[in-house]
Amino acid sequence: MKGSLDQRLGYARAARPAPVHGFDQALLWVTVALLAFGLVMVYSASIALPDNPKFARYAHTHFLARHGAFLVLSFFVALLAFQVPVATWEKVAPWLFVLSLVLLILVLIPQLSKGVNGARRWMTLGFMSFQPSELAKFSVLLYAADYMVRKMDVKERFFRAVLPMAAAVAVVGLLLLAEPDMGAFMVIAVIAMGILFLGGVNARMFFLIAAVILIAFVLMIALSDWRRDRIFAYLDPWSEKHALGRGYQLSHSLIAIGRGEIFGVGLGGSVEKLHWLPEAHTDFLLAVIGEEFGLVGVAMVIFAFLWMTRRIIHIGRQSIALDRVFAGLVAQGVGIWIGFQAFINMGVNLGALPTKGLTLPLMSYGGSAILMNLVAIAVVLRIDHENKVLMRGGRR
């Protein structure tokens, strides 16, 4: 009898499903590691800023405290976003897109926005400034995924399948160029193109749209004096004409990375952050990492973003395999967003690409960017959670 009972218990244990975590914990911890390292580097890059008369009224810990507050707020909002089912995101996608359009219009009104270096990209909310272009990246991502799911039956027909989406992206682009914020427009265009491609749009249509977008960006550069100057400065940042002008940031970024060599000069030892390298705590944070941690530090950051992008894309592919097309396109769109923006920022810091005002995701100083990055990661974790529930035979 005892043997029979032990045998039955053994069968029960064998039949019990293997334990599955509620979400991808590795992705969460890599995100936390990038956020923590970013917090340390923002403090290192900004600690000397109060010595500049422009920031004389700030304490040495001003940017550290604000960045820490942004992280706490963003974690709280991301936790709420994780509780929202993917089906709800699909329902609100068009309305979120409309909201982002309204905010992109409102930010152009001087009384409602804050101008910095001739650009109007921030809306003042009292305790912080919000950048509508960051919300636009997320909303376009959701809207494009929802649009492709709704147009699956006509995706072979250009005018019915692609043209409305192209018009929506063009409207967003015009509003962003009015700020101006060409960098955000580039990211949004790549996100939309990526989702169209992954959604199964006809290859001829895809390459036609890609060619039109490429020609549009070339014309924007050709017809703008200051954008052309940026390209010329990128091609020769060390010339007398550009070294103290358009090529100033790039040349000092390259000096910072060159000083770091293999292992860097040590945390806090950067010289370029001492008022030589502008925007060291935002757009050029990687240059400070390169100076203080050398090639090893930069390689670790690159590897972390490469792993994160690959992992998010994998979650998206898993969703599509489970016949959850909207969730899969959203996850892959987030992977494209974070991967492409990190690639552009790193390319600019390393002198491989022309200077562009894009921050390093999850690491650079900036409340709006951190907030929307974490919300996007939370949505991916929710997608992974629902995938795991389905694979266990449960309901989402």
C-alpha positions in Angstrom: 0.0 0.0 0.0 2.8 2.3 1.0 4.7 1.6 -2.3 1.5 2.3 -4.2 1.1 5.7 -2.4 4.7 6.7 -3.1 4.2 5.7 -6.7 1.1 7.9 -7.0 2.9 10.8 -5.4 5.8 10.4 -7.8 3.4 10.5 -10.8 1.8 13.6 -9.4 5.1 15.4 -9.0 6.1 14.4 -12.6 2.8 15.7 -13.9 3.1 19.1 -12.1 4.2 21.9 -14.5 7.6 23.3 -14.1 7.7 26.6 -12.2 7.7 29.6 -14.5 8.5 33.1 -13.3 5.8 35.7 -13.7 8.0 37.8 -16.1 11.5 37.9 -17.5 13.6 38.6 -14.5 16.9 38.8 -16.4 15.5 41.7 -18.5 14.4 43.4 -15.3 17.8 43.1 -13.7 19.7 44.3 -16.8 17.3 47.3 -16.9 18.0 48.0 -13.2 21.7 47.7 -13.8 21.7 50.2 -16.6 19.5 52.6 -14.5 21.9 52.3 -11.5 25.0 52.8 -13.6 23.3 55.7 -15.3 22.5 57.3 -11.9 26.2 57.0 -10.9 27.4 58.5 -14.2 24.9 61.3 -14.2 26.3 62.3 -10.8 29.9 62.0 -12.0 29.2 64.0 -15.2 27.2 66.8 -13.5 29.1 67.2 -10.1 31.2 70.1 -11.5 28.4 72.0 -13.2 27.6 74.4 -10.3 31.2 75.8 -10.8 29.8 77.2 -14.1 28.1 80.6 -13.5 25.2 79.3 -15.6 24.5 76.7 -12.9 25.8 78.7 -9.9 22.5 78.5 -8.0 22.5 74.7 -8.1 24.0 72.4 -5.5 26.6 69.8 -6.6 24.0 67.1 -6.0 21.2 68.9 -7.9 21.2 66.7 -11.0 21.7 63.5 -8.9 18.7 64.3 -6.7 16.5 65.2 -9.6 17.5 62.1 -11.6 16.9 59.9 -8.5 13.5 61.5 -8.1 12.8 60.8 -11.8 13.7 57.2 -11.3 11.4 56.7 -8.3 8.5 58.4 -10.2 9.2 56.4 -13.3 9.3 53.1 -11.4 6.0 53.8 -9.8 4.4 54.7 -13.2 6.0 51.6 -14.8 4.6 49.4 -12.0 1.1 50.7 -12.9 1.7 50.2 -16.6 2.7 46.6 -15.9 -0.8 46.0 -14.3 -2.5 47.0 -17.6 -3.5 44.1 -19.8 -2.1 44.2 -23.4 -5.7 44.1 -24.7 -6.3 47.4 -22.9 -3.2 49.0 -24.6 -4.6 47.8 -27.9 -8.0 49.6 -27.2 -6.4 52.9 -26.1 -3.7 53.0 -28.8 -5.6 55.4 -31.2 -6.6 57.7 -28.3 -3.0 57.8 -27.0 -1.9 58.7 -30.5 -4.4 61.6 -30.6 -3.3 62.7 -27.2 0.4 62.8 -28.3 -0.6 64.9 -31.4 -2.4 67.4 -29.1 0.6 67.7 -26.8 2.9 68.1 -29.8 0.7 71.1 -30.9 0.5 72.6 -27.4 4.3 72.5 -27.0 4.7 74.9 -29.9 2.7 77.6 -27.9 5.3 79.8 -26.1 3.1 80.3 -23.1 2.8 76.6 -22.4 6.3 75.5 -23.2 10.0 76.1 -22.3 12.5 77.1 -25.0 16.1 75.8 -24.7 18.8 76.7 -27.3 16.2 77.9 -29.8 14.1 74.7 -29.5 10.6 74.3 -28.0 10.4 70.6 -26.8 9.4 70.8 -23.2 6.1 71.5 -21.4 6.5 72.9 -17.9 4.5 70.9 -15.3 5.8 72.7 -12.2 8.0 70.0 -10.6 9.3 68.8 -13.9 9.4 69.4 -17.6 7.7 66.9 -19.9 8.8 66.2 -23.5 5.8 65.2 -25.7 8.1 63.7 -28.3 8.9 60.9 -25.8 5.2 60.1 -25.5 4.9 60.3 -29.3 7.5 57.5 -29.7 5.5 55.2 -27.4 2.1 56.2 -28.9 3.2 55.8 -32.5 4.6 52.4 -31.6 1.2 51.3 -30.1 -0.7 52.9 -33.0 1.4 51.3 -35.7 1.1 47.8 -34.1 -2.7 48.3 -33.7 -3.0 49.6 -37.3 -1.1 46.6 -38.8 -3.3 44.2 -36.9 -6.5 45.9 -38.2 -5.1 46.1 -41.8 -3.8 42.5 -42.0 -6.3 41.6 -44.7 -5.3 44.5 -47.0 -1.6 44.7 -46.4 -0.8 43.9 -50.0 -2.6 47.1 -51.2 -0.5 50.2 -50.9 -3.2 52.9 -50.6 -5.4 51.0 -48.2 -2.7 49.5 -46.1 0.3 51.9 -46.0 -0.7 55.4 -47.0 -2.9 56.2 -43.9 -0.1 55.1 -41.6 2.5 57.1 -43.6 0.2 60.2 -43.4 0.0 59.8 -39.6 3.8 59.6 -39.3 4.2 62.6 -41.6 1.9 64.7 -39.4 3.9 63.7 -36.3 7.1 64.5 -38.2 6.0 68.0 -39.3 5.1 68.8 -35.6 8.5 67.5 -34.4 10.4 69.4 -37.1 8.5 72.6 -36.0 10.1 72.3 -32.5 12.7 71.3 -34.1 13.5 67.8 -33.1 14.8 65.8 -36.1 16.3 63.1 -33.8 13.0 62.1 -32.4 11.4 62.1 -35.8 14.2 59.8 -37.0 13.5 57.4 -34.1 9.7 57.5 -34.8 10.1 56.9 -38.5 12.4 53.9 -37.8 9.9 52.5 -35.3 7.0 52.8 -37.7 9.0 51.3 -40.6 10.2 48.4 -38.4 6.6 47.6 -37.4 5.4 47.8 -41.0 8.1 45.4 -42.1 7.5 43.0 -39.2 3.8 43.2 -39.8 4.3 41.7 -43.2 3.9 44.7 -45.6 4.8 43.8 -49.2 8.6 44.1 -49.7 8.2 46.5 -52.7 6.0 48.8 -50.7 8.5 48.7 -47.8 11.5 49.7 -49.9 9.4 52.3 -51.7 8.5 53.9 -48.4 12.1 53.6 -47.1 13.4 55.4 -50.2 10.8 58.2 -49.8 11.8 58.7 -46.1 15.5 58.6 -47.0 15.0 61.2 -49.7 13.0 63.3 -47.3 15.8 63.3 -44.7 18.4 64.1 -47.3 16.3 67.1 -48.5 15.8 68.3 -44.9 19.6 68.4 -44.5 20.3 69.9 -47.9 17.7 72.7 -47.4 18.9 73.6 -43.9 22.1 75.6 -43.4 22.7 74.5 -39.8 22.0 70.9 -40.6 24.5 71.0 -43.5 27.1 72.6 -41.2 26.6 69.8 -38.7 27.4 67.2 -41.5 30.5 69.2 -42.5 31.6 69.5 -38.9 31.2 65.7 -38.5 33.3 65.1 -41.5 36.1 67.3 -40.3 35.6 68.2 -36.5 39.3 69.2 -36.0 39.5 71.9 -38.6 39.9 75.5 -37.5 36.4 76.4 -38.8 34.6 73.6 -36.9 36.7 72.9 -33.8 35.1 75.8 -31.8 31.8 75.7 -33.6 29.6 72.8 -34.8 32.4 70.2 -34.2 33.1 71.3 -30.6 31.1 68.6 -28.9 32.3 65.9 -31.2 35.9 66.8 -30.9 35.8 66.9 -27.1 33.8 63.7 -27.0 36.6 62.0 -29.0 39.2 63.5 -26.7 37.4 62.1 -23.6 37.1 58.6 -25.1 40.8 58.8 -26.2 41.9 59.7 -22.7 40.1 56.6 -21.3 42.2 54.2 -23.3 41.5 50.6 -22.2 40.6 50.8 -18.5 39.8 54.5 -18.1 41.1 57.1 -15.6 38.8 56.0 -12.8 35.3 57.0 -11.6 35.3 60.8 -11.1 38.6 61.3 -12.9 37.2 62.8 -16.1 38.7 66.1 -17.2 36.4 66.7 -20.2 33.3 66.9 -17.9 34.9 70.0 -16.2 33.1 72.4 -18.6 34.9 71.2 -21.7 32.3 68.8 -22.9 28.8 70.4 -23.2 25.7 68.2 -22.2 28.0 65.6 -20.6 25.2 64.3 -18.4 22.7 64.0 -21.2 23.6 63.5 -24.8 27.3 62.8 -24.2 27.2 60.6 -21.1 28.9 57.7 -23.0 31.9 59.9 -23.6 32.3 60.4 -19.8 31.9 56.6 -19.3 34.6 56.1 -22.0 37.0 58.5 -20.2 36.4 57.1 -16.7 36.0 53.4 -17.5 37.8 53.1 -20.9 37.1 50.7 -23.6 36.0 48.1 -21.1 33.2 50.3 -19.7 32.0 51.3 -23.1 32.0 47.6 -24.3 30.0 46.6 -21.2 27.3 49.2 -22.0 27.2 48.2 -25.6 26.8 44.6 -24.7 24.0 45.4 -22.2 22.0 47.2 -24.8 22.7 44.5 -27.4 21.5 41.8 -25.0 18.4 43.9 -24.0 17.4 44.5 -27.6 17.8 40.9 -28.6 15.9 39.7 -25.5 13.0 42.1 -26.2 12.8 41.0 -29.9 12.7 37.4 -28.7 9.7 38.1 -26.4 8.0 39.7 -29.4 8.7 36.7 -31.6 7.4 34.4 -28.9 4.1 36.4 -28.8 3.6 36.1 -32.5 4.2 32.4 -32.3 1.4 32.3 -29.7 -0.8 34.1 -32.2 -0.7 37.4 -30.3 0.3 39.6 -33.2 -0.4 43.0 -31.5 1.7 42.1 -28.4 4.5 40.8 -30.6 4.7 43.9 -32.8 4.6 46.1 -29.7 7.5 44.2 -28.0 9.5 44.2 -31.2 8.8 47.9 -31.7 10.2 48.6 -28.2 13.3 46.6 -29.1 13.7 48.7 -32.3 13.2 51.9 -30.3 15.7 51.3 -27.6 18.2 49.6 -29.8 18.1 52.2 -32.6 18.3 55.2 -30.2 21.1 53.6 -28.2 22.9 52.9 -31.5 22.5 56.6 -32.7 23.7 58.0 -29.3 26.7 55.7 -29.2 27.6 56.4 -32.8 27.5 60.2 -32.1 29.7 59.8 -29.0 32.2 57.6 -30.9 32.3 59.9 -33.9 30.7 57.3 -36.2 27.6 59.5 -36.8 26.8 63.2 -37.1 25.8 65.0 -33.8 22.2 64.4 -33.0 20.3 65.4 -29.9 19.3 61.9 -28.7 19.9 60.7 -25.1 21.2 57.3 -24.2 18.1 55.3 -23.2 17.7 54.4 -19.4 21.0 56.2 -18.6 21.1 59.8 -19.6 19.7 62.6 -17.4 16.1 63.4 -18.4 12.7 62.7 -16.7 10.5 62.3 -19.7 12.9 59.9 -21.5 13.4 57.7 -18.4 9.7 57.7 -17.7 8.7 56.5 -21.2 11.6 54.1 -21.4 10.5 52.3 -18.2 6.8 52.3 -19.3 7.8 50.7 -22.5 9.9 48.1 -20.7 7.0 47.5 -18.3 4.7 46.8 -21.2 7.2 44.3 -22.6 7.4 42.5 -19.2 3.6 42.4 -19.2 3.6 40.8 -22.7 6.1 38.3 -21.4 4.0 37.6 -18.3 0.9 37.0 -20.5 3.0 34.7 -22.8 4.0 32.6 -19.8 0.5 32.4 -18.5 -0.7 31.2 -21.9 2.1 28.6 -22.1 1.0 27.3 -18.7 -2.5 26.8 -20.1 -4.1 29.7 -18.2 -5.8 32.8 -19.3 -4.3 36.3 -19.8 
